Amino acid sequence: MTEFAKMDIFFFVATIAVVILTLLAAVLIIYIIKISKDIKYISRRARSEADLIAQDLSDLRQNVKEKGVKIKYLWSFFNNLRNKKK
């Protein structure tokens, strides 16, 4: 086998390997983008829920300051939390 034939085989194999690695890298990047979008959605959702809970706690604190500790306000607070889950 001549040296030129060996070079041709090497470059052919190297080209195939580069194409396969490029395709695998592209697929990996696509999956990373999809996962990052899901993480972004989850973090936004968690932030909005945390804001709602903070508002509920603020309302509960205000009721306690104004009217004292009453079971009615605690009960309504926990009912609001339970209803927001549904």
C-alpha positions, 0 to 999 in steps of 0.5 A: 500500500502506497503512502498516498493511499494510507494518507487518503484512508487516514483523512477519510477516517478523520473526516468521518470522526469530525463529522460524528463529533460535530453532530454529537456536540450539536445534539448536546447543545440542543439538549442543554438549551432545552434544559436551561429553558425548563430551569428558567421556567421553574425558577420564574414559577418558584419566584412568583409563588414565593412572592404570593406566600410573602404577601400572605404572610404580610397580610397575616402579620398585619392582621395580628398587629391590628386585631391580635392573634385569632384562630380565624385569621390563622385558619383563613391563612392556611385555607388560602395556601391550600386553595392556591395549590389547587 
